[in-house]
Amino acid sequence: NADIAYSWNVQTVNGNRGTGARPRNIGGNNLFAVLGYATRLGTASGFAYLVDQDASAVQGFRLSSQTYGVRFAGKAA
């Protein structure tokens, strides 16, 4: 199975009054993906959360990141 989401804009909690270092929204390329493969022993999954925020006013806060991981869930007698 695959679950993939892409976002090009993030709304912040600052609402209509957001300006400067507290903007109303932040543009960027964000990809969230989870891929899973079922076997008779369990399910192997891998994920990637790739966040690339482009707002120059907030770059000092380092809002971009890359997170990867794997998981195996199953059981045997």
Buried (B, 14 or more C-beta within 10 A) or exposed (E): EEEEEEEEEBEEEBEEEBEEEEBEEBBBEBBBBBBBEEEEEBEBBEBBBBBEBBBEEBEEEEBBEEEEEEEEEEEEE
